[in-house]
Amino acid sequence: MKGVLGLVLCGGESRRMGRDKALLPLGGSSLLDRSVDVLSPLVDEVFLGTGDGPRYPELGLECLLDVQAGVGPLAGLCAGLEALEARGAEWLVLVACDTPRLDTSLFRVLLERAVAVGADACLLESDGGMEPMCAVYRRTCAGPVRAALEGGERRMRSFH
């Protein structure tokens, strides 16, 4: 499907872990490499949401910097939605790099469902509730996400 971008959020500081979570090995590759590989078949281009500065140059992927420093993944989502607007794309497939058990088919289902019903967002729901960092967002979310950030919100669910 055309008009779809992928964003892997990998800008966290990994303070509790004590080392970069994105580089942790799983099944012969890093969590970051796995996330990129899961999204690549579905999207026109994969970006890395790297927080306040570029990271992982060895991957050769464009880094999207948070629109506000230090406020967490909502600022990364906003950067991804702005990339949609800049490229004339409609859909953003989003995943946090530290989500280990993902596969392409999961995101394919989320994307197909979002397109079929014309949703603004389609999120995975687990036993723990809605998972806003394992989701598909439509370009229409850009304004509400910006407004939430400007209003001081930091939670991923603050705009919907």
C-alpha positions in Angstrom: 0.0 0.0 0.0 1.3 3.4 -0.9 1.3 6.4 1.4 2.4 4.5 4.5 5.4 5.3 6.6 6.9 3.4 9.5 8.3 4.8 12.7 10.3 2.9 15.2 10.5 4.8 18.5 14.0 4.3 19.9 14.9 7.5 21.6 14.5 6.4 25.2 17.3 6.8 27.7 17.0 3.2 29.1 17.8 4.5 32.6 16.3 1.5 34.4 18.0 -1.0 32.1 21.4 0.7 32.4 22.1 0.1 28.7 20.5 0.8 25.4 17.4 -1.4 25.1 17.3 -1.0 21.3 20.5 -2.9 21.0 19.5 -5.9 23.2 19.8 -9.2 21.2 16.7 -11.3 20.4 16.7 -14.2 18.0 20.0 -13.3 16.4 19.4 -9.6 15.9 18.8 -6.5 18.0 15.4 -5.4 19.1 15.9 -2.3 16.9 16.8 -4.4 13.8 13.8 -6.7 14.5 11.4 -3.7 14.7 12.7 -2.3 11.4 12.4 -5.7 9.7 8.8 -6.1 10.9 7.7 -2.7 9.5 9.7 -2.7 6.3 7.4 -5.0 4.2 4.4 -2.7 4.9 5.7 0.8 4.4 7.2 3.0 1.8 10.0 4.1 4.3 11.0 3.4 7.9 12.2 6.2 10.1 13.8 6.1 13.6 12.3 8.2 16.3 15.5 8.9 18.1 14.5 11.5 20.7 16.6 14.7 20.8 19.4 13.6 18.5 20.3 11.3 15.7 21.3 7.7 16.6 22.1 4.4 14.9 23.8 5.8 11.8 24.9 2.3 10.9 21.3 1.5 9.9 21.2 4.2 7.2 17.7 5.3 8.2 16.5 8.8 8.6 16.1 9.9 12.2 13.1 12.0 13.2 13.8 14.1 16.3 11.2 14.8 18.9 9.3 18.0 18.3 9.8 18.8 22.1 12.8 17.5 24.0 12.3 15.4 27.1 8.6 14.8 26.9 8.6 11.2 25.8 7.0 9.2 23.0 4.2 11.6 22.2 6.8 14.0 20.8 8.1 11.2 18.7 4.6 10.4 17.4 4.2 14.1 16.5 7.5 14.0 14.5 6.2 11.0 12.7 2.9 12.6 11.9 4.7 15.7 10.6 6.8 13.4 8.3 3.5 12.1 6.9 2.4 15.7 6.2 5.7 16.6 4.6 5.7 13.6 2.3 2.0 13.6 1.4 1.5 10.2 3.1 -1.6 9.1 4.9 -0.7 6.4 7.4 2.0 5.9 10.1 2.7 2.5 11.4 4.3 3.0 14.9 6.2 0.6 17.1 8.4 1.0 20.2 11.7 -0.8 19.6 11.5 -2.6 23.0 8.3 -4.5 22.0 9.9 -8.0 21.4 7.2 -10.3 20.1 5.9 -8.6 17.0 5.4 -9.7 13.5 4.5 -8.1 10.2 1.1 -9.8 10.1 0.0 -8.0 13.2 0.7 -4.5 11.7 -0.8 -5.6 8.4 -4.1 -6.4 10.2 -4.0 -3.0 12.1 -3.3 -1.1 8.9 -6.0 -3.0 6.8 -8.5 -2.4 9.6 -7.7 1.3 9.9 -8.0 1.8 6.1 -11.2 -0.3 5.9 -13.1 1.7 8.5 -11.4 5.1 7.9 -10.1 5.2 11.4 -7.9 7.9 12.8 -6.0 5.4 14.8 -6.0 1.6 15.2 -4.2 0.3 18.3 -3.4 -3.2 19.5 -5.3 -4.2 22.5 -3.7 -6.7 24.9 -4.7 -8.0 28.3 -3.0 -4.9 29.7 -5.2 -2.6 27.7 -4.7 -0.4 24.6 -1.1 -0.3 23.3 -0.5 3.2 21.8 3.0 2.3 20.8 1.9 -0.6 18.7 -0.5 1.1 16.4 -1.4 2.7 13.1 -2.2 6.5 13.1 -3.7 8.5 10.3 -2.4 11.9 9.2 -5.6 13.4 10.8 -4.0 12.8 14.2 -1.3 15.5 13.7 -3.4 18.5 14.9 -4.7 16.8 18.0 -1.3 15.4 18.9 0.3 18.9 18.5 -2.5 20.4 20.6 -2.0 17.9 23.3 1.8 18.6 23.4 1.2 22.4 23.4 -1.2 21.8 26.3 1.5 20.2 28.4 0.3 16.6 27.8 2.8 13.8 27.8 0.7 10.6 27.7 0.3 8.8 24.4 -3.5 8.6 25.0 -4.0 12.3 25.7 -5.1 13.3 22.3 -7.9 10.7 21.5 
